[in-house]
Amino acid sequence: MRTYEASVVTPDGPVYHGEVEMVIAKAKSGELGILYGHIPLVAPLEIGAVRFKKGEQEDLVAVSGGILEVRSDQVTILAQAAETPEQIDIRRAEEAKQRAERRLQSHQDDIDFKRAELALKRAINRIDVYHHSR
């Protein structure tokens, strides 16, 4: 299978770069699998894990939304925030999950439920990516 360059970049700098055979990402329109020679595409991403595959090796990156840009020989993800499993502070992610769950369970009028839901999704995504790599 042919390989191509794939990278994840955030406002803080690059998070991932490698030669891959396939990128699998969760776009707003559904899950995408990108192989070499894919038609050019730009798609908004959901909060989720992006999988980079080369042979039997699979690298994961937790992304908190962003844009996926596909060219025939390159995939670039411009993410608001992204972390590899090694960069994830699991204790911090679990604390963020608990905080978000408490906010959602409280029935106070001043709680921004959409914001709490997004925080919960981000925390769960980070926890899943961390544990999947172990």
C-alpha positions as CSV (number, residue, x, y, z in Angstrom):
1,M,0.0,0.0,0.0
2,R,1.3,3.5,-0.8
3,T,2.2,5.9,1.9
4,Y,1.8,9.7,2.2
5,E,2.5,12.4,4.7
6,A,0.0,13.1,7.5
7,S,0.2,15.8,10.2
8,V,-1.7,17.4,13.0
9,V,-1.1,21.0,13.8
10,T,-2.5,23.2,16.5
11,P,-2.1,26.9,17.3
12,D,0.6,25.8,19.8
13,G,2.5,23.9,17.0
14,P,2.8,20.5,15.5
15,V,1.5,17.5,17.4
16,Y,2.0,14.6,14.9
17,H,3.8,14.1,11.7
18,G,4.4,10.8,9.9
19,E,4.3,8.6,6.8
20,V,1.0,6.7,6.8
21,E,-1.1,4.4,4.6
22,M,-4.4,5.5,6.0
23,V,-6.0,8.2,8.2
24,I,-9.3,7.6,9.9
25,A,-11.1,10.6,11.3
26,K,-14.6,11.5,12.5
27,A,-15.9,14.3,10.4
28,K,-19.2,16.1,11.0
29,S,-20.6,14.1,8.0
30,G,-19.4,10.8,9.4
31,E,-16.2,8.7,9.7
32,L,-13.7,9.1,6.8
33,G,-11.0,6.7,5.8
34,I,-8.3,8.4,3.6
35,L,-5.9,6.4,1.4
36,Y,-3.2,7.7,-0.9
37,G,-4.7,9.4,-4.0
38,H,-7.9,10.4,-2.3
39,I,-9.8,13.2,-4.0
40,P,-9.1,16.7,-2.5
41,L,-11.4,17.3,0.4
42,V,-11.8,19.8,3.3
43,A,-14.1,18.6,6.1
44,P,-14.8,19.9,9.7
45,L,-13.9,17.4,12.4
46,E,-15.8,16.3,15.5
47,I,-14.2,15.7,18.8
48,G,-12.6,12.3,18.5
49,A,-9.6,10.1,18.0
50,V,-7.8,10.3,14.7
51,R,-6.1,7.1,13.7
52,F,-2.9,7.0,11.6
53,K,-2.2,3.5,10.2
54,K,0.9,2.1,8.6
55,G,1.1,-1.7,8.3
56,E,0.3,-3.1,11.8
57,Q,1.2,0.1,13.5
58,E,-1.6,2.5,14.6
59,D,-1.0,5.9,16.1
60,L,-3.8,7.8,17.8
61,V,-4.2,11.5,18.4
62,A,-7.1,13.0,20.4
63,V,-8.5,16.1,18.6
64,S,-11.0,18.6,19.9
65,G,-12.5,19.5,16.5
66,G,-10.8,21.3,13.7
67,I,-10.4,21.0,9.9
68,L,-9.2,18.0,7.8
69,E,-7.6,18.9,4.5
70,V,-6.9,16.1,2.0
71,R,-4.6,16.4,-1.0
72,S,-3.7,13.4,-3.2
73,D,-0.4,12.9,-1.3
74,Q,-0.9,14.6,2.0
75,V,-3.4,14.9,4.9
76,T,-3.3,17.9,7.3
77,I,-5.4,18.3,10.3
78,L,-5.7,21.8,11.8
79,A,-7.0,21.2,15.2
80,Q,-8.1,23.6,18.0
81,A,-6.4,21.2,20.5
82,A,-4.7,17.8,20.0
83,E,-2.7,15.4,22.1
84,T,-0.9,12.1,21.5
85,P,-1.4,9.5,24.3
86,E,2.0,10.3,25.7
87,Q,1.0,14.0,26.1
88,I,-2.3,13.2,27.9
89,D,-2.3,13.9,31.7
90,I,-4.8,11.1,32.6
91,R,-5.4,12.4,36.1
92,R,-6.3,15.9,34.7
93,A,-8.6,14.3,32.0
94,E,-10.4,12.2,34.6
95,E,-10.9,15.3,36.9
96,A,-12.2,17.3,33.9
97,K,-14.7,14.5,33.2
98,Q,-15.9,14.5,36.8
99,R,-16.3,18.3,36.8
100,A,-18.3,18.2,33.6
101,E,-20.5,15.4,34.9
102,R,-21.2,17.3,38.1
103,R,-22.1,20.4,36.0
104,L,-24.5,18.4,33.9
105,Q,-26.2,16.8,36.9
106,S,-26.7,20.1,38.7
107,H,-30.0,21.7,37.8
108,Q,-28.8,25.3,38.2
109,D,-30.1,27.8,35.7
110,D,-26.7,29.5,35.2
111,I,-25.1,26.3,33.9
112,D,-24.1,26.4,30.2
113,F,-25.1,22.8,29.3
114,K,-23.7,22.9,25.8
115,R,-20.3,23.9,27.2
116,A,-20.4,21.2,29.8
117,E,-21.4,18.6,27.2
118,L,-18.4,19.6,25.0
119,A,-16.1,19.5,28.0
120,L,-17.3,16.0,28.9
121,K,-16.8,14.8,25.3
122,R,-13.3,16.2,25.2
123,A,-12.4,14.5,28.5
124,I,-13.9,11.2,27.5
125,N,-12.0,11.3,24.2
126,R,-8.7,12.0,25.9
127,I,-9.3,9.2,28.4
128,D,-10.2,6.7,25.6
129,V,-7.2,7.6,23.5
130,Y,-4.9,7.3,26.6
131,H,-6.3,3.8,27.5
132,H,-6.4,2.6,23.9
133,S,-2.7,3.1,23.5
134,R,-1.8,1.1,26.7
